[in-house]
Amino acid sequence: MSISANDPTRKTWLQVPENSDFPIQNIPFGVFLTRDDIITIGTRIGDTAIDLGALHQLGYFEGIPLTDDIFLQDTLNDFISDGKKTWRLVRNRIAEVFDANNDKLRDNEEHRQVVLFGLDEIEMQLPVQVGDYTDFYSSKEHATNVGTMFRDPENALLPNWLHIPVGYHGRSSSIIPSGIPIHRPQGQTKPKDADEPVFGPSQRVDFELEMAFITTDANHLGEPIPIDEAEDYIFGLVLFNDWSARDIQTWEYVPLGPFLAKNFASSISPWIVTLDALEPFRVESPKPEKKLLPYLQSTGKKSFDINLEVFIQPENGEETRVSKSNFKYMYWNMSQQLAHHTVNGCPVISGDMMGSGTISGPTPDSYGSMLELSWKGEKPVKLKDGSERKFIEDNDTVIMRGYCQNGYRIGFGEVSTKLLPVFEPKKK
Ligand code: CA
């Protein structure tokens, strides 16, 4: 089925600001609370949010097999379960309804009143109920930098890294949408030269610049997903800030890997940009440096050219861009990650979220974490106001943005999270 929603020549009757991340060719999916306190599934064109529940009730999806309440839900999980064919039909129809030459909704004031919202009239929610969250470690530059800092520059990559998309199971309960502040975590750390560990606020709170993909129901227990079919089960992507406490991590991670250093928060951008919308931006993944086992051999362009940026904004200050990276640097692509994740028969369902791992590029200004940008605190990063950062300070806001650009622009908006001081219990 063709993806007519991607027609680059299409114009819409809605106002779209120049350089918007959300032209009519994007049509992402999200969940929002309206001015009337109603939760609904929606999309966005320019700076207009569109209530898909209302649009469906008014008959605009006639002819597409959808249950009556499919968009009147507080998560996208059921819609995602409907599968790729339905996602395409719905995106194509939305493109038609908002096409500049289609007067049906354009000239119906009454319908527009209930379907369209300004961004200041809505509050974005978590778009899916995340059943399981897995985090990979798929950027060779990031793995090399971390291995160089913490182990041995000569053997920075562990022997398995070029053969396996390394990952671990994370915690979905602390995945939050953009705009929700978090507290500096406390935990156990072992200061250098100390004999015993201490308890207190993490002194090394960091971001990780990642993207995450969201799956549909993919397989049953015991069934691997072949690599060539993996993309059929990927609904779309979001920006993903995988908050990390480096000092807690250093003390706890041997022998079983990340735990409390990682599970206090991961923030996502609220609009899921579909894999279909990213079609025009396909690129080759880096060439494998080792011959891969057959189940990991992928063919064709399985990566995407997505520009990524990280900004730090001190309280009441202006933003400073501290990193500029790209999703295409990922050594392991999403198809390889999903094929590997399920090769032992592990089931993947609608709403599962798979983090890419920190996306660092080849140059020091493209590193995806403060750990690398400040080289574990040895080279502080200068902000516009003259202050310096080794890691993230209280009341700093970390903002990540991402977009593709090639003739037109398809963007992700942003994920913005403020780091508050340590949580203080209310006095009784
Ligand atoms: Ca991570």
Residues whose N, C-alpha, C, O or C-beta is under 5 A from the ligand:
A	BS01	CA	D135 F136 E208 D242 G357 T358
